[in-house]
Amino acid sequence: METIERGKRVLGIDLATDPRWVNLAELELEEILSDHAYCEQKATTSCISLIQRYPERTELVQELMPIVTEEWGHFRLVVAEMTKRGMSLGRQRKDQYVNRLRDFMKRANNREEKLLHELMICAMIEARSCERFRLLSLHISEEELQAFYHRFMVSEAGHYKLFLKLAKLYFTDEVALAKWQEMLQFEAELLADMEIRGDRMH
C-alpha cells in the first residue's frame, strides 16, 4: 500500500487505484492489453486533434508533435505484444471514464476555454494511466510484463506535466492550477463511484 500511496503523491492525483485492480487485470490480460492499445491510439488522435484545432499555438504544436509519434509507437508496441501472445486486438470499447471527464468539462463558453478543458482532460488521463502502468510494473506476477509496463511508465511519466505546462502558458498558473484542482476532485469522486474492472485501463 505504501508504494501505491507514494505513486499517488508523485503524480498529484487525489485517489489511489484500488490494489485489487491489478489482480483483476491479470485475470483478463487480453482485454486489458486491448484496452491499453486503444488508449494509446486515442492519445495519438487527441494530440493530432489539438494541433489541427489550434495551429496558431506554436508552442502547443511543437510540444505535441513528438507526443503523436511516441503514442502511436506505443500503440504498435502493445499490438505487437498481443500478437506475440496469440491475442486479438478486438473492437474498441466505450470508455466510461473518459466520457465522464468530458461531460464534466464540456460546458466551455468559447474556443479558448475549450482548449483549457481539453488540456485538463489530457493531463488527467495521462496521470491516471501512468499511475496504473506503475501498479502493473510493480505487482503483476509475470516479470516480462513488469518490465513491459515499467517502460511505459517511464516514457509517459512527464506527459501530464506537459499538458499542465501548456495550460499555464496560455491561461496563467493561477487559472490552470485552479482548474486542475477542480478536475482532480471530480476524478477522485468519479473513480470512487465506478466499478473496479480488470478489463479496462481506466
C-alpha positions in Angstrom: 0.0 0.0 0.0 2.9 2.3 0.7 4.1 2.1 -3.0 0.6 2.9 -4.2 0.3 5.9 -1.9 3.8 7.1 -3.0 2.8 6.8 -6.7 -0.3 8.8 -6.0 1.7 11.6 -4.4 4.2 11.8 -7.2 1.5 12.2 -9.8 -0.5 14.6 -7.7 -3.8 12.6 -8.0 -6.2 12.6 -5.2 -7.3 8.9 -5.1 -5.0 5.9 -5.5 -6.2 3.0 -7.6 -7.7 0.1 -5.6 -4.9 -2.5 -5.4 -7.4 -5.2 -6.4 -7.4 -3.7 -9.9 -4.1 -5.3 -10.8 -5.3 -8.8 -9.8 -8.4 -8.4 -11.9 -6.4 -7.1 -14.9 -4.2 -10.1 -14.7 -7.2 -12.4 -15.0 -8.3 -10.6 -18.1 -5.0 -10.0 -19.8 -6.1 -9.9 -23.4 -8.8 -7.4 -22.5 -6.5 -5.1 -20.6 -3.9 -5.2 -23.3 -6.5 -4.5 -26.0 -7.9 -1.6 -24.0 -4.4 -0.3 -23.4 -3.7 -0.3 -27.1 -6.8 1.7 -27.9 -5.9 4.2 -25.1 -2.6 4.8 -26.9 -4.5 5.2 -30.2 -6.9 7.7 -28.7 -4.0 9.6 -27.1 -2.4 9.9 -30.6 -5.7 11.1 -32.0 -6.3 13.7 -29.2 -2.9 15.3 -29.8 -3.4 15.4 -33.6 -6.9 17.0 -33.0 -5.4 19.7 -30.7 -2.8 20.5 -33.3 -5.5 20.7 -36.0 -7.8 22.9 -34.0 -5.1 25.3 -32.5 -2.4 25.5 -35.2 -1.7 29.2 -34.2 -0.5 28.0 -30.8 3.1 27.4 -31.9 4.3 26.0 -28.6 1.5 23.5 -28.5 2.2 22.3 -32.0 5.9 22.0 -31.3 5.4 20.1 -28.0 2.7 17.7 -29.2 4.3 16.7 -32.5 6.8 14.3 -30.8 4.0 13.0 -28.5 2.0 12.0 -31.5 4.9 9.9 -32.7 5.5 8.4 -29.2 1.9 7.5 -28.6 1.5 5.8 -32.0 4.7 3.9 -31.3 3.2 2.7 -28.0 0.0 1.5 -29.8 2.2 -0.5 -32.1 4.2 -2.0 -29.2 1.1 -3.1 -27.4 -0.4 -4.7 -30.5 3.0 -6.4 -31.1 2.9 -7.8 -27.6 -0.6 -9.1 -28.1 0.3 -10.7 -31.4 3.3 -12.4 -29.8 0.9 -13.9 -27.2 -1.6 -15.0 -29.9 -4.2 -12.4 -28.8 -6.6 -10.4 -30.9 -7.0 -6.6 -30.7 -10.8 -6.8 -30.9 -13.1 -3.9 -31.2 -12.8 -0.7 -29.4 -14.7 -0.4 -26.2 -16.6 2.6 -24.9 -14.5 4.4 -22.3 -16.9 5.4 -19.5 -14.1 7.1 -17.6 -13.1 9.4 -20.4 -16.7 10.1 -21.4 -17.4 11.2 -17.8 -14.4 13.5 -17.7 -15.6 15.1 -21.0 -19.1 15.5 -19.7 -17.7 17.3 -16.6 -15.6 19.7 -18.7 -17.8 20.2 -21.7 -19.5 23.4 -20.8 -17.0 25.7 -22.4 -18.1 29.2 -23.3 -15.7 29.8 -26.2 -12.8 28.3 -28.2 -10.2 29.3 -25.7 -12.0 27.9 -22.7 -12.4 24.7 -24.7 -8.6 24.5 -25.1 -8.2 24.8 -21.3 -10.7 22.0 -20.8 -9.0 19.7 -23.4 -5.6 20.2 -21.8 -7.0 19.4 -18.4 -8.7 16.2 -19.7 -5.5 15.1 -21.4 -3.5 15.8 -18.3 -5.8 13.8 -16.1 -5.9 10.8 -18.4 -2.1 10.7 -18.7 -1.7 11.0 -14.9 -4.1 8.1 -14.2 -2.7 6.0 -17.0 0.9 6.5 -15.6 -0.3 5.5 -12.1 -1.8 2.3 -13.4 1.3 1.5 -15.5 3.3 1.8 -12.3 1.0 -0.5 -10.5 1.2 -3.1 -13.2 5.0 -2.8 -13.3 5.2 -3.4 -9.6 2.5 -6.0 -8.9 1.7 -8.1 -12.0 3.1 -11.5 -11.5 4.8 -12.0 -14.9 8.3 -10.5 -14.9 8.2 -9.8 -18.6 5.0 -7.7 -18.2 6.5 -5.9 -15.2 9.4 -4.8 -17.5 6.9 -4.0 -20.3 4.9 -1.7 -18.1 7.9 -0.1 -16.4 9.0 1.1 -19.9 5.5 2.6 -20.4 5.5 4.3 -17.0 8.9 5.9 -17.5 8.1 7.0 -21.1 4.8 8.6 -20.2 5.6 10.0 -16.7 6.0 13.5 -18.0 3.1 13.7 -20.3 0.6 15.0 -17.8 3.0 17.7 -16.7 3.4 18.8 -20.4 -0.3 19.4 -20.7 -0.3 21.3 -17.4 2.6 23.3 -18.6 0.7 24.3 -21.8 -2.3 25.3 -19.7 -0.1 27.5 -17.5 1.5 29.0 -20.6 -1.8 30.0 -22.2 -4.0 30.7 -19.1 -1.6 31.6 -16.3 -0.5 29.5 -13.4 -3.4 30.5 -11.2 -6.2 29.7 -13.7 -4.5 26.4 -14.7 -3.9 25.2 -11.2 -7.5 26.1 -10.1 -9.0 24.2 -13.0 -6.6 21.2 -12.3 -7.7 21.1 -8.7 -11.3 21.1 -9.8 -10.5 18.2 -12.2 -8.6 16.2 -9.5 -11.5 16.4 -7.1 -14.1 15.3 -9.7 -11.9 12.5 -10.9 -11.4 11.1 -7.4 -15.2 11.2 -6.9 -15.7 9.6 -10.3 -13.4 6.6 -9.5 -14.8 6.1 -6.1 -18.2 5.7 -7.7 -17.1 3.4 -10.6 -17.0 -0.3 -10.5 -13.4 -1.8 -10.4 -13.0 -3.5 -13.8 -10.0 -5.6 -14.8 -10.8 -5.3 -18.5 -10.2 -1.5 -18.6 -7.1 0.6 -18.2 -9.2 3.3 -16.6 
